[in-house]
Structure formats: structure tokens, C-alpha cells
Amino acid sequence: MEVSPHSQIAAIVLAGGLSRRAGSTNKLLLPLGNEVLIVHSVEAALTSLAEPVVVVTGHDADRLREALGSRNVIYTHNMDYSEGQASSIRCGINALPLDTDGALICLGDMPRVQPQHLNTLVESFTPNTISVPTCAGRRGNPVLFPARLFPQLNKLTGDIGGRELIDNDSISVIEVEVNSDAIFYDVDHVKDLDGLTIHP
């Protein structure tokens, strides 16, 4: 089935976590290049085919909004951010326009993901299938979920994100080759930024 070129694919950038493994520092506000970490993830989404871009805040919400400045994003605040990633996904899904056909779930701590990686997923979209990026046979992030699965995403709990749906044998999943290990690289500790350069 050919997908309509007018499918409305949004991006949800999860930026509300406590970043416990980074110690007392909010890793999303750590410097990387001329910006802080979260800016790289949000800019990739804004420069991609996805629209709108929803940023889910939680911990350090005011400082994150200040870091992102006047960028054209929709903010939604997760009051329950301490419950884990699933609560932020629910918050992001509920902030989407009603005509959204699908949503990329993007992690704010993956600064090497580039617009072209997101675009490859958007271009793979079909309304009944989850699109998962792969490189050398391994699955990574972000993941594109069709709107028909939003109710299931809204039922998730804890800190496992959408993996429960991806691993569900009754739900169709397609693997989309992006030819970049950027889809595996997330920042958990301050040392993860040592020597890091942003490239596809």
C-alpha cells in the first residue's frame, strides 16, 4: 500500500528524566560543542520532516526551556516524570494534534541522531506498522509509532518506553536501515561526552 505523502508525523522529544546516572548534573544541560546536549536532539527533530516537535519536560523544566530559547516547539510538562519514561511518552502523545498520523519517540540524550535518520523513518511510515531503525542488524532509537497504537502507548508504565509494543508479536514491526551507529549512542554519564563529536 502506498503511503500518502501528506501523512502528519510528529516528533516527541523526551527531556523530563532525572538523569540519575549523571550524578547531581542534569545531563541534558551539559555542554556539547557550542550548545547543550538537549539542543542537538531538538534541532535534529526541527530540521527533519517531522512536524510538530513536542518537547516533554519534567525535571529542571525551566532551565531546559531557557536552553531551548525561542525554538518552534510545543512544550508539555510531565508532572509525573519520576515514574519513568512511560509517563513522559503518555504526556507527549496527549499533547499531539488530533490529526497526527504517527509519532517519532526521540530521546533527548541521543545527540548524534541526525535529521536524515529521522527522515528515513518518516519516509518508511505505514499506518499499521512500527518503524524501528537498524544498523548492522541491531535495533536502535528513535522509533516511529502509528497513531493506532497511541492508546497502547498511553497504557504503558515504568521506564521501558515503547519496547513492550515492539516486542509484541501481534504488532507489525519493520526494520529500517539507517547505516549509522548514532541510533545506539545515548549519554548516561558525564564521561560519555568526552571526545564526542556530532556526525552522522
Secondary structure, DSSP 8 states (H G I E B T S, - for coil): ----TT--EEEEEEE----GGGTTS-GGGSEETTEEHHHHHHHHHHTSS--SEEEEE-TTHHHHHHHHTT-S-EEEE-TTGGG-HHHHHHHHHHTS-TT--EEEEEETT-TT--HHHHHHHHHT--TT-EEEEEETTEE-S-EEEEGGGHHHHTT--TT-TTHHHHT-TTS-EEEEE---GGGG----SGGGGTT-----
